[in-house]
Structure formats: structure tokens, C-alpha cells
Amino acid sequence: LKQSNIHVMNDDDDDDDDDDDDEDEEDDDGDDSSSSSSASDEDDDEDDDDDDDDEDGDTRMVVEPAESDSSDADDDEFAHVQTLSIPKAGRLKPPAQDDDSDSDSVAESDSDDDEEQDEDNDAAAMDESSDSDDSDDDSSKTSRARQKSRSAKRLEKKREERRLAEREMALLDDGRKPESASDFERLLMASPQSSYLWIQYVAFHVSMSEVDKARAVANRALKQISFREEEEKFNVWMALLNLENMYGTPQTMASVFERALKQNDAKKTYLKVANMYEMSDKTELAEQCLRRVCKKFNTDQDVWMELTRFLFRQERQDEARQVLPTALQTVPKQHHIMLITANARLEFKMDNGSPERGRTYFEGIVSNYPKRVDVWNMYLDMEVGLAHRAVKAVRDKYGLSAEDVADASSLKSKQRQALAKAKRTNAAAIRRLFERAIVLKVSSKKIRFFFKKYLAYEKAFGSAESAEHVKDAAKQYVQRQLAAAAASAGGSTASGSEDESDSEDSSSGSDSDSDSDSDSDSE
């Protein structure tokens, strides 16, 4: 009866015994005062015995299960009420009626009590056996329920430990993507100078539609990242500017932009913000930003080229071509060649450009500076690039692979014709340009570079005969170089022999002079 509340209730027989006791006490009060002291003492003793018998009488204990934290199975086991009977120790003796019948009544009561006690003992034994069987069944059920409850608790504990272990392993995994603000805070404690983590944290709040928190995280990153980490800090500034551009107001964007200009490289910040505006389809703001930076850094060729590219992307070629004359007036002369070649490359690369105009730019430079190998190399790359783009267009149109382009024998006639036409794109102009480059009066190392480039072009777009032509031209160049070297070597030896003869003549003349001098001295 573990942790149970026990309530004791008397049987109906006990209530009847109490009534008999009350009547006996009233009869005793009405007895004659002449009763002997021994009789009264006996009556008192009998009354005491009766009281003891009442206290030890049959009782029933109702056992109610105590509240516990076990599972529902335990509650079901203790839902019934267990009843245990406690046998009576004896019966009450009838009180004495008068002095003469005391001995007879006592004897009769003793015999009756003995018989009744035997009967009660037999009944109590039977009740105890039945109660013990019931208690054994209940205890077995309770023990099974407790065992099940313990196993369930152990299983749940193991599951919880497994979940905790998996969570700890996930936290130790550096490649795991953070999923909450606490994960980002934990990672930032380990890498507080990482702009990548800070920007991810900002993006996390933006994805949760928490723009104010994202702005607060960006400002916190600017304060926490060291001033020595200029690149990391600049990345956070760009993230904050992008945030204000997408979710802020023009006033907040202008405020953050001014702060960024003061704390970062102004030219770099202008160009980044202009690109940001262009990507968000705010072309007017982008153009204003670019023209502002061109005015502020008018001697820098890069800012002028950014403005030219922007105008080309906006399909405003005429305005883009007007930028070059303006830039040449402010950019130093030592940067004019690079500025012109950059514009020429744009004419070749842009879909709305003019390759013919680009050739004009390049021809003007190589005519005035024929030994600028870097310009020749860019010129050749632009021309060959046109052929590559033509071949790529055919491949995309017919879904051809690189192997099909290399070996067109397996292609259909229409595909072969289209591919051959693409390979012949500007082929004559390219070969003329290579022939001009391989006869330049530059070092043999640079000429060898042009020959390699020429041979690679013929293998990709030409034929076997054209490739052999390049090899023969390379052999002829080597022979010319050897002949020139031999001639220079022969000329140096001839001049050396003439010098030696002249020195011998001068030495003999000096000897004769010395002899004559000595003769005159002797005379």
C-alpha cells in the first residue's frame, strides 16, 4: 500500500456493539448501591475490556491510490479501490444484571465468546487468504505497469540524448547553414571580422521581413569590424547601401551614401553605387552617379570607360562615342593609347558596336607605334574573336559539340556549309594581319609568340595547307636570322683582322722609328 491514504470505517456490527455498550452502561448505573466492591470492580474491568474490543473490532480500510507522475498505465492500475478487512480480536461481554447471576452470566458469556471468536477467526482467515490473492494480483499488475513506465522513461531519455548529440554535432559542423539568430551570433563570436557572415546575417533578417533589425546588424558590423580590415568593412558598406536602395527611402539612401563616401575610397564607392543603381533599373541615378565621378576624377581613364560602357549597355552608342574626345582632353597623354584601345575593344565586343570603327582605332595606334606588341596582340585577339563568335553561333543553332567542329565529316551538308562559312569569317583580314605581325622588327622572342598564335588560328579555322604555310614561314624566318647572325659574325671577324694588321704595321713603324732614333743618338 505504497503512498496510499487509509480511511478506517466501522462495520454495522460495530455500530450495534456500541449501542449495546450504551445500554449496559445505563443498566449499570441503575444497579443497587449495595453491590459489592468486587462486583463493581469486575463490571469496570468488563467495561474496559469492551472498550478495547470496540477499538479492536472489525474495520475496513479503503485504499485510495496516491497521485504520482507515472504514465497513464499507472493511473489505470490504481483506479480501483482495494478493501482489506482486519479481524476482530473478540466480542463484547454482556454486562452483569444482578449479584446472583454474575457467575452464570460470566460463564455463559465466556463460552459464547469462545465459539464466536472461533467462527470469527475462521472467517478472518478466509478473508485474509482472499485478500492476499487479490493483493498479489494487484501488486503484479502494479509492478508490470511500473516496469513499463520505467522502460518508457529510459527510451525517452535515450531519444532525448540522441537529439542533443545530433544538435551538438550540427553545431560543430562549419558547413552547416545558420537557421536562427542565435546560430549567427555563435558564428560571429568565432569570426567577428568576417563580412561574409555579417552580410548573411543581414540577409537572414531581410528574408524574415525584419528590415530594421537588418539595418541594425549592418551598423553593428561597421562598428565591430576593425578599421584595418578595409575590404571587409567596404563589403558591409555595400550591403547596407543595397539594403537602403531596396527597402529604404531616398533620404536614408542619400544619408548612408554620404557616410560611405567619407569612410571609403570615393571613386570605388561611386562606381559600385552606380552599378547598384543600374542593376535595380534606376538608370537615371546611375548616369548621374557616373557623370559625377567623371567630373570629380576627370584625369582617371577608368571612370571615363565606365561611363562609355554604361552608355553602350543602354543602347546609346552615339553618346558613348562622344565620351572619348572629352576624355582625351583631360586624361594625361601617357594614358591615351590605353584609353583608345579600350574603346576599340568595346566596338568589337558589344553587340551594338562597330568592328570597323574598332579597326580604325587599332590601325591608328599600330601605325604610329609599330613596336607596341601589346596593341598588336589585342588587335589580333579582337579579329580572331569575331571568328570564334561566328562558330559559336552555328554550334548553338545546330547543337554541335567541339568534336563536331573539329571533325565536320559526320555532319549534314547544311551544317558543314554553315560551319565552313563561320570559319571563313574575316579570314582574309586576319591572315593579312598575322603576315604583318611576323615581319615586325622586334626581338625573336616576340616574333615566336606571333608565329604560335598564327599556327593556332590555322589549326582551328584553316586547313592543313595553311598550317604548313605558317610552318614554312617560321623556317624562313629562322634561316634569315641565322644568315644575319653569320653575316654579322663574319663582318666582326674581318674587322678584327684588319685591326690586327693595322696594329702590326703601327708596331713595326714604331720599331723602325725607335731604331733610327737610337742610331742618331749613337752618332
DRENKE-861522 format. One line per field, with one value per residue (C-alpha): residue number from 1; residue in three letters; x, y, z. Coordinates in nm, 3 decimals, decimal comma. Each point is the difference from the previous one (the first is absolute). Layout:
BEGIN
i [NUM_...];
aa [Ala_...];
xx [X_...];
yy [Y_...];
zz [Z_...];
END
This chain:
BEGIN
i [1_2_3_4_5_6_7_8_9_10_11_12_13_14_15_16_17_18_19_20_21_22_23_24_25_26_27_28_29_30_31_32_33_34_35_36_37_38_39_40_41_42_43_44_45_46_47_48_49_50_51_52_53_54_55_56_57_58_59_60_61_62_63_64_65_66_67_68_69_70_71_72_73_74_75_76_77_78_79_80_81_82_83_84_85_86_87_88_89_90_91_92_93_94_95_96_97_98_99_100_101_102_103_104_105_106_107_108_109_110_111_112_113_114_115_116_117_118_119_120_121_122_123_124_125_126_127_128_129_130_131_132_133_134_135_136_137_138_139_140_141_142_143_144_145_146_147_148_149_150_151_152_153_154_155_156_157_158_159_160_161_162_163_164_165_166_167_168_169_170_171_172_173_174_175_176_177_178_179_180_181_182_183_184_185_186_187_188_189_190_191_192_193_194_195_196_197_198_199_200_201_202_203_204_205_206_207_208_209_210_211_212_213_214_215_216_217_218_219_220_221_222_223_224_225_226_227_228_229_230_231_232_233_234_235_236_237_238_239_240_241_242_243_244_245_246_247_248_249_250_251_252_253_254_255_256_257_258_259_260_261_262_263_264_265_266_267_268_269_270_271_272_273_274_275_276_277_278_279_280_281_282_283_284_285_286_287_288_289_290_291_292_293_294_295_296_297_298_299_300_301_302_303_304_305_306_307_308_309_310_311_312_313_314_315_316_317_318_319_320_321_322_323_324_325_326_327_328_329_330_331_332_333_334_335_336_337_338_339_340_341_342_343_344_345_346_347_348_349_350_351_352_353_354_355_356_357_358_359_360_361_362_363_364_365_366_367_368_369_370_371_372_373_374_375_376_377_378_379_380_381_382_383_384_385_386_387_388_389_390_391_392_393_394_395_396_397_398_399_400_401_402_403_404_405_406_407_408_409_410_411_412_413_414_415_416_417_418_419_420_421_422_423_424_425_426_427_428_429_430_431_432_433_434_435_436_437_438_439_440_441_442_443_444_445_446_447_448_449_450_451_452_453_454_455_456_457_458_459_460_461_462_463_464_465_466_467_468_469_470_471_472_473_474_475_476_477_478_479_480_481_482_483_484_485_486_487_488_489_490_491_492_493_494_495_496_497_498_499_500_501_502_503_504_505_506_507_508_509_510_511_512_513_514_515_516_517_518_519_520_521_522_523];
aa [Leu_Lys_Gln_Ser_Asn_Ile_His_Val_Met_Asn_Asp_Asp_Asp_Asp_Asp_Asp_Asp_Asp_Asp_Asp_Asp_Asp_Glu_Asp_Glu_Glu_Asp_Asp_Asp_Gly_Asp_Asp_Ser_Ser_Ser_Ser_Ser_Ser_Ala_Ser_Asp_Glu_Asp_Asp_Asp_Glu_Asp_Asp_Asp_Asp_Asp_Asp_Asp_Asp_Glu_Asp_Gly_Asp_Thr_Arg_Met_Val_Val_Glu_Pro_Ala_Glu_Ser_Asp_Ser_Ser_Asp_Ala_Asp_Asp_Asp_Glu_Phe_Ala_His_Val_Gln_Thr_Leu_Ser_Ile_Pro_Lys_Ala_Gly_Arg_Leu_Lys_Pro_Pro_Ala_Gln_Asp_Asp_Asp_Ser_Asp_Ser_Asp_Ser_Val_Ala_Glu_Ser_Asp_Ser_Asp_Asp_Asp_Glu_Glu_Gln_Asp_Glu_Asp_Asn_Asp_Ala_Ala_Ala_Met_Asp_Glu_Ser_Ser_Asp_Ser_Asp_Asp_Ser_Asp_Asp_Asp_Ser_Ser_Lys_Thr_Ser_Arg_Ala_Arg_Gln_Lys_Ser_Arg_Ser_Ala_Lys_Arg_Leu_Glu_Lys_Lys_Arg_Glu_Glu_Arg_Arg_Leu_Ala_Glu_Arg_Glu_Met_Ala_Leu_Leu_Asp_Asp_Gly_Arg_Lys_Pro_Glu_Ser_Ala_Ser_Asp_Phe_Glu_Arg_Leu_Leu_Met_Ala_Ser_Pro_Gln_Ser_Ser_Tyr_Leu_Trp_Ile_Gln_Tyr_Val_Ala_Phe_His_Val_Ser_Met_Ser_Glu_Val_Asp_Lys_Ala_Arg_Ala_Val_Ala_Asn_Arg_Ala_Leu_Lys_Gln_Ile_Ser_Phe_Arg_Glu_Glu_Glu_Glu_Lys_Phe_Asn_Val_Trp_Met_Ala_Leu_Leu_Asn_Leu_Glu_Asn_Met_Tyr_Gly_Thr_Pro_Gln_Thr_Met_Ala_Ser_Val_Phe_Glu_Arg_Ala_Leu_Lys_Gln_Asn_Asp_Ala_Lys_Lys_Thr_Tyr_Leu_Lys_Val_Ala_Asn_Met_Tyr_Glu_Met_Ser_Asp_Lys_Thr_Glu_Leu_Ala_Glu_Gln_Cys_Leu_Arg_Arg_Val_Cys_Lys_Lys_Phe_Asn_Thr_Asp_Gln_Asp_Val_Trp_Met_Glu_Leu_Thr_Arg_Phe_Leu_Phe_Arg_Gln_Glu_Arg_Gln_Asp_Glu_Ala_Arg_Gln_Val_Leu_Pro_Thr_Ala_Leu_Gln_Thr_Val_Pro_Lys_Gln_His_His_Ile_Met_Leu_Ile_Thr_Ala_Asn_Ala_Arg_Leu_Glu_Phe_Lys_Met_Asp_Asn_Gly_Ser_Pro_Glu_Arg_Gly_Arg_Thr_Tyr_Phe_Glu_Gly_Ile_Val_Ser_Asn_Tyr_Pro_Lys_Arg_Val_Asp_Val_Trp_Asn_Met_Tyr_Leu_Asp_Met_Glu_Val_Gly_Leu_Ala_His_Arg_Ala_Val_Lys_Ala_Val_Arg_Asp_Lys_Tyr_Gly_Leu_Ser_Ala_Glu_Asp_Val_Ala_Asp_Ala_Ser_Ser_Leu_Lys_Ser_Lys_Gln_Arg_Gln_Ala_Leu_Ala_Lys_Ala_Lys_Arg_Thr_Asn_Ala_Ala_Ala_Ile_Arg_Arg_Leu_Phe_Glu_Arg_Ala_Ile_Val_Leu_Lys_Val_Ser_Ser_Lys_Lys_Ile_Arg_Phe_Phe_Phe_Lys_Lys_Tyr_Leu_Ala_Tyr_Glu_Lys_Ala_Phe_Gly_Ser_Ala_Glu_Ser_Ala_Glu_His_Val_Lys_Asp_Ala_Ala_Lys_Gln_Tyr_Val_Gln_Arg_Gln_Leu_Ala_Ala_Ala_Ala_Ala_Ser_Ala_Gly_Gly_Ser_Thr_Ala_Ser_Gly_Ser_Glu_Asp_Glu_Ser_Asp_Ser_Glu_Asp_Ser_Ser_Ser_Gly_Ser_Asp_Ser_Asp_Ser_Asp_Ser_Asp_Ser_Asp_Ser_Asp_Ser_Glu];
xx [0,000_0,269_-0,075_-0,374_-0,259_-0,168_-0,348_-0,139_-0,373_-0,183_-0,234_-0,370_0,074_0,229_-0,282_-0,227_0,267_0,025_-0,377_0,022_0,277_-0,208_-0,292_0,231_0,138_-0,352_-0,088_0,314_-0,097_-0,339_0,147_-0,030_0,268_0,029_0,188_0,328_0,322_0,128_-0,304_0,034_0,367_-0,080_-0,258_0,252_0,251_-0,256_-0,085_0,368_0,026_-0,305_0,157_0,313_-0,205_-0,176_0,329_0,126_-0,327_-0,041_0,106_0,033_0,284_-0,083_0,322_0,001_0,298_0,227_0,070_0,317_0,185_0,001_-0,160_-0,367_0,053_0,075_-0,318_-0,208_0,147_-0,087_-0,343_-0,180_-0,037_0,159_-0,172_0,181_-0,184_0,157_-0,141_-0,148_0,195_-0,312_-0,364_-0,147_-0,107_-0,358_-0,015_-0,107_-0,375_0,018_0,228_-0,144_0,026_0,348_0,182_-0,247_-0,004_0,377_0,031_-0,260_0,156_0,342_-0,121_-0,192_0,302_0,220_-0,234_-0,046_0,374_0,067_-0,252_0,145_0,351_-0,103_-0,173_0,296_0,236_-0,212_-0,022_0,375_0,067_-0,235_0,142_0,354_-0,088_-0,153_0,297_0,240_-0,185_-0,008_0,367_0,096_-0,199_0,152_0,351_-0,055_-0,137_0,295_0,239_-0,164_0,014_0,370_0,080_-0,197_0,187_0,334_-0,093_-0,108_0,322_0,209_-0,189_0,055_0,371_0,018_-0,170_0,239_0,299_-0,122_-0,052_0,351_0,151_-0,196_0,132_0,355_-0,048_0,147_-0,176_-0,347_-0,213_-0,116_-0,373_-0,061_0,134_0,169_0,190_0,129_0,100_0,192_0,185_0,076_0,155_0,256_0,047_-0,096_0,203_-0,168_-0,211_-0,145_-0,166_-0,126_-0,153_-0,164_-0,141_-0,143_-0,151_-0,155_-0,188_-0,104_-0,143_-0,202_-0,128_0,189_0,158_0,068_0,185_0,199_0,098_0,101_0,215_0,178_0,076_0,119_0,234_0,149_0,079_0,139_0,220_0,346_0,103_0,299_-0,236_-0,085_-0,131_-0,222_-0,141_-0,059_-0,202_-0,227_-0,041_-0,114_-0,245_-0,144_-0,027_-0,173_-0,241_-0,088_-0,031_-0,250_-0,198_0,090_-0,102_0,197_0,086_0,144_0,186_0,155_0,100_0,172_0,164_0,158_0,127_0,150_0,178_0,166_0,123_0,098_0,175_-0,228_0,063_-0,056_-0,316_-0,140_0,056_-0,153_-0,307_-0,044_0,008_-0,249_-0,238_0,034_-0,074_-0,316_-0,115_0,064_0,190_-0,043_0,159_0,275_0,083_-0,002_0,239_0,237_0,006_0,063_0,298_0,134_-0,015_0,171_0,269_0,032_0,364_-0,075_-0,059_-0,194_-0,293_-0,034_-0,002_-0,271_-0,218_0,063_-0,093_-0,315_-0,114_0,072_-0,209_-0,283_0,005_0,130_0,300_0,021_0,025_0,252_0,226_-0,009_0,155_0,342_0,082_-0,102_0,213_0,306_-0,009_0,035_0,183_0,382_0,166_0,182_-0,341_-0,142_0,105_-0,169_-0,311_-0,028_0,063_-0,267_-0,253_0,110_-0,055_-0,350_-0,082_0,099_-0,164_-0,331_-0,288_-0,092_0,363_0,178_0,301_0,100_0,028_0,205_0,238_0,041_0,103_0,250_0,148_0,067_0,191_0,209_0,091_0,134_0,140_0,099_0,205_-0,284_-0,034_-0,278_-0,215_0,071_-0,101_-0,332_-0,069_0,053_-0,213_-0,290_0,012_0,025_-0,277_-0,241_0,065_-0,049_-0,334_-0,116_0,087_-0,169_-0,319_-0,004_0,061_-0,286_-0,230_0,059_0,102_0,347_0,282_0,367_0,079_-0,247_0,171_0,343_-0,119_-0,292_-0,008_-0,289_-0,217_-0,274_0,079_-0,194_0,180_0,340_-0,068_-0,109_0,304_0,241_-0,150_0,039_0,364_0,066_-0,132_0,250_0,265_0,176_0,032_0,128_0,268_0,115_0,031_0,207_0,227_0,066_0,071_0,259_0,224_0,020_0,346_-0,021_0,180_-0,012_-0,179_-0,294_-0,009_-0,012_-0,308_-0,174_0,089_-0,155_-0,314_-0,015_0,042_-0,272_-0,242_0,070_-0,048_-0,336_-0,142_0,228_0,116_0,307_0,150_-0,039_0,160_0,296_0,029_0,045_0,267_0,189_-0,015_0,143_0,287_0,079_0,005_0,245_0,225_0,001_0,093_0,284_0,132_-0,012_0,180_0,268_0,042_0,037_0,246_0,204_0,008_0,122_0,285_0,107_0,004_0,197_0,271_0,031_0,047_0,271_0,191_-0,024_0,136_0,291_0,087_-0,009_0,218_0,260_0,003_0,053_0,287_0,174_-0,048_0,151_0,299_0,062_-0,020_0,247_0,238_-0,019_0,069_0,301_0,128];
yy [0,000_0,242_0,367_-0,060_0,185_-0,238_0,069_-0,221_-0,069_-0,217_-0,282_-0,007_-0,258_0,249_0,256_-0,262_-0,077_0,367_0,011_-0,305_0,160_0,310_-0,209_-0,197_0,319_0,128_-0,330_0,021_0,347_-0,134_-0,281_0,000_0,182_-0,299_-0,185_-0,115_0,179_-0,313_-0,014_0,367_-0,052_-0,295_0,208_0,276_-0,250_-0,145_0,348_0,066_-0,329_0,090_0,331_-0,177_-0,246_0,290_0,152_-0,337_-0,079_-0,080_0,293_0,055_0,202_0,172_0,056_0,286_0,027_0,295_0,243_-0,081_0,125_-0,336_-0,069_-0,061_-0,371_0,064_0,207_-0,281_-0,249_0,214_0,101_-0,271_-0,008_-0,273_-0,117_-0,182_-0,145_-0,018_-0,274_0,081_-0,095_-0,102_0,068_0,214_-0,175_0,063_0,210_-0,152_0,031_-0,074_-0,140_-0,353_-0,066_0,145_-0,331_-0,171_0,288_0,022_-0,372_0,011_0,310_-0,160_-0,306_0,207_0,221_-0,299_-0,137_0,335_0,066_-0,333_0,082_0,345_-0,137_-0,244_0,277_0,230_-0,268_-0,047_0,376_0,033_-0,273_0,161_0,343_-0,128_-0,148_0,331_0,193_-0,233_0,059_0,373_0,011_-0,198_0,236_0,301_-0,136_-0,065_0,351_0,146_-0,205_0,124_0,355_-0,033_-0,145_0,278_0,260_-0,158_-0,009_0,364_0,095_-0,177_0,176_0,336_-0,072_-0,099_0,322_0,204_-0,183_0,067_0,367_0,027_-0,164_0,236_0,296_-0,128_-0,027_0,312_-0,062_0,001_0,292_0,213_-0,020_0,248_0,317_-0,196_-0,204_0,319_0,144_-0,317_0,011_0,371_-0,059_-0,222_0,227_0,358_0,147_-0,203_0,218_-0,313_-0,105_0,351_0,030_-0,341_0,116_0,311_-0,214_-0,229_0,289_0,128_-0,342_0,021_0,348_0,158_0,295_0,199_-0,292_-0,048_0,367_-0,027_-0,307_0,182_0,304_-0,230_-0,172_0,334_0,074_-0,343_-0,062_0,147_0,302_-0,201_-0,235_0,251_-0,252_-0,175_0,329_0,117_-0,317_0,076_0,358_-0,131_-0,235_0,288_0,218_-0,280_-0,041_0,369_-0,004_-0,287_0,068_0,350_0,346_0,245_0,196_-0,301_-0,108_0,343_0,009_-0,339_0,087_0,315_-0,196_-0,264_0,262_0,143_-0,332_-0,180_0,059_0,251_-0,115_-0,364_0,085_0,209_-0,276_-0,268_0,207_0,082_-0,371_-0,060_0,257_-0,155_-0,349_0,128_0,173_0,350_0,111_0,372_-0,020_-0,219_0,250_0,288_-0,190_-0,079_0,353_0,125_-0,227_0,094_0,364_-0,065_-0,236_0,133_-0,107_-0,365_-0,207_-0,269_0,224_0,117_-0,359_-0,091_0,280_-0,121_-0,360_0,116_0,195_-0,298_-0,225_0,250_-0,010_0,354_-0,056_0,352_0,151_-0,266_0,092_0,366_-0,083_-0,083_0,351_0,151_-0,246_0,061_0,366_-0,074_-0,334_0,024_-0,081_-0,305_-0,165_0,091_-0,327_-0,216_0,218_-0,029_-0,376_-0,045_0,178_-0,208_-0,322_0,118_0,047_-0,360_-0,158_0,182_-0,130_0,354_0,095_0,048_-0,227_0,221_0,297_-0,217_-0,089_0,369_0,062_-0,288_0,092_0,352_-0,130_-0,271_0,244_0,254_-0,255_-0,308_-0,155_-0,004_-0,378_0,021_0,203_-0,246_-0,286_0,168_0,077_-0,363_-0,126_0,221_-0,117_-0,368_0,052_0,090_-0,339_-0,180_0,172_-0,097_-0,366_0,009_0,133_-0,298_-0,245_0,146_-0,005_-0,366_-0,132_-0,104_-0,108_0,091_-0,337_0,075_0,332_-0,165_-0,283_0,108_-0,320_-0,144_0,311_0,063_0,199_0,303_-0,002_-0,042_0,295_0,223_-0,101_0,059_0,341_0,090_-0,108_0,217_0,307_0,279_-0,263_0,208_0,304_-0,217_-0,166_0,338_0,125_-0,303_0,042_0,358_-0,105_-0,271_0,242_0,263_0,115_-0,120_-0,265_-0,361_-0,094_0,225_-0,119_-0,360_0,098_0,126_-0,319_-0,216_0,209_-0,019_-0,378_-0,048_0,204_-0,205_-0,329_0,118_0,179_-0,080_-0,306_-0,220_0,197_0,329_-0,151_-0,120_0,352_0,136_-0,261_0,084_0,370_-0,078_-0,199_0,283_0,244_-0,223_-0,030_0,376_0,045_-0,252_0,163_0,338_-0,135_-0,162_0,316_0,204_-0,253_0,006_0,375_0,010_-0,246_0,197_0,321_-0,177_-0,118_0,347_0,138_-0,254_0,088_0,364_-0,060_-0,204_0,275_0,258_-0,213_-0,057_0,368_0,083_-0,248_0,158_0,339_-0,112_-0,151_0,322_0,192_-0,228_0,035_0,373_-0,011_-0,220_0,230];
zz [0,000_-0,116_0,048_0,066_0,205_0,248_0,130_0,281_0,004_0,260_-0,102_0,081_0,272_0,167_0,005_0,165_0,259_0,083_0,058_0,229_0,194_0,056_0,132_0,227_0,145_0,075_0,174_0,204_0,118_0,115_0,213_0,371_0,193_0,225_-0,268_0,128_-0,088_-0,167_-0,230_-0,093_-0,065_-0,220_-0,188_-0,052_-0,128_-0,232_-0,130_-0,067_-0,183_-0,205_-0,094_-0,105_-0,199_-0,173_-0,090_-0,133_-0,178_-0,366_-0,219_-0,372_-0,153_-0,325_-0,191_-0,247_-0,231_0,053_-0,281_-0,191_-0,303_-0,173_-0,332_-0,081_0,055_0,368_0,036_-0,145_0,245_0,303_-0,124_0,205_0,378_0,202_0,318_0,274_0,304_0,343_0,227_0,338_0,307_0,195_0,081_0,275_0,320_0,115_0,316_0,334_0,082_0,373_0,263_-0,005_-0,369_-0,041_0,001_-0,239_-0,245_0,002_-0,077_-0,276_-0,150_0,008_-0,187_-0,250_-0,050_-0,063_-0,262_-0,169_0,008_-0,169_-0,271_-0,045_-0,020_-0,273_-0,196_0,045_-0,127_-0,310_-0,051_0,042_-0,257_-0,254_0,073_-0,036_-0,341_-0,110_0,134_-0,185_-0,328_0,055_0,096_-0,309_-0,222_0,175_-0,036_-0,374_-0,045_0,187_-0,209_-0,318_0,129_0,080_-0,344_-0,170_0,202_-0,087_-0,369_0,005_0,178_-0,264_-0,276_0,164_0,039_-0,366_-0,105_0,212_-0,148_-0,355_0,083_0,145_-0,308_-0,221_0,195_-0,045_-0,378_-0,159_-0,329_0,153_-0,103_0,297_0,058_0,282_0,150_0,279_-0,262_-0,162_0,336_0,084_-0,334_0,034_0,341_-0,176_-0,307_0,086_-0,290_-0,274_-0,226_-0,161_0,328_0,072_-0,346_0,040_0,333_-0,169_-0,277_0,262_0,160_-0,342_-0,085_0,322_-0,103_0,290_-0,179_0,317_0,157_-0,321_0,002_0,367_-0,074_-0,284_0,217_0,277_-0,246_-0,106_0,364_0,082_-0,306_0,046_-0,207_-0,124_-0,185_-0,272_-0,252_0,255_0,116_-0,356_-0,070_0,295_-0,124_-0,337_0,170_0,200_-0,312_-0,185_0,292_-0,004_-0,378_0,009_0,320_0,112_-0,106_-0,219_0,313_0,185_-0,315_-0,042_0,367_-0,011_-0,334_0,146_0,300_-0,229_-0,212_0,311_0,134_-0,323_-0,332_-0,171_-0,359_0,085_0,193_-0,287_-0,254_0,224_0,074_-0,370_-0,081_0,281_-0,145_-0,345_0,129_0,170_-0,323_0,134_-0,308_0,058_0,344_-0,142_-0,274_0,249_0,222_-0,290_-0,135_0,353_0,044_-0,346_0,097_0,332_-0,140_-0,355_-0,037_0,066_-0,315_0,187_0,093_-0,362_-0,122_0,255_-0,138_-0,357_0,087_0,178_-0,307_-0,227_0,225_-0,016_-0,384_-0,019_-0,228_-0,137_0,347_0,098_-0,295_0,100_0,337_-0,151_-0,136_0,333_0,191_-0,218_0,100_0,372_0,020_-0,006_-0,332_0,130_0,046_-0,341_-0,168_0,262_-0,009_-0,379_-0,002_0,269_-0,221_-0,299_0,194_0,097_-0,368_-0,066_0,305_0,033_-0,208_-0,098_-0,067_-0,331_-0,067_-0,291_0,234_0,234_-0,282_-0,073_0,362_-0,004_-0,339_0,118_0,303_-0,175_-0,275_0,244_0,246_-0,204_0,279_0,250_0,009_0,260_-0,241_-0,284_0,228_0,094_-0,365_-0,100_0,290_-0,101_-0,361_0,091_0,256_-0,279_-0,162_0,332_0,055_-0,350_0,063_0,340_-0,160_-0,239_0,283_0,203_-0,302_-0,087_0,343_-0,110_0,229_-0,007_-0,163_-0,279_-0,064_-0,011_-0,229_-0,219_-0,209_0,199_-0,033_-0,249_-0,311_0,121_0,333_-0,166_-0,228_0,286_0,207_-0,288_-0,062_0,368_-0,003_-0,301_0,184_-0,057_-0,079_-0,264_0,228_0,285_-0,217_-0,136_0,357_0,103_-0,303_0,109_0,358_-0,082_-0,192_0,270_0,099_0,355_0,202_-0,116_0,323_-0,085_-0,361_0,125_0,202_-0,315_-0,191_0,271_-0,009_-0,379_-0,004_0,264_-0,210_-0,315_0,185_0,137_-0,304_-0,292_-0,185_0,002_-0,290_0,186_0,310_-0,213_-0,140_0,354_0,076_-0,320_0,087_0,343_-0,160_-0,239_0,290_0,187_-0,308_-0,044_0,361_-0,030_-0,318_0,163_0,302_-0,220_-0,199_0,311_0,134_-0,329_-0,005_0,353_-0,078_-0,311_0,189_0,268_-0,248_-0,151_0,345_0,069_-0,324_0,076_0,343_-0,142_-0,247_0,268_0,223_-0,277_-0,080_0,359_0,013_-0,302_0,148_0,319_-0,188_-0,190_0,316_0,161_-0,304_0,018_0,361_-0,057_-0,274];
END
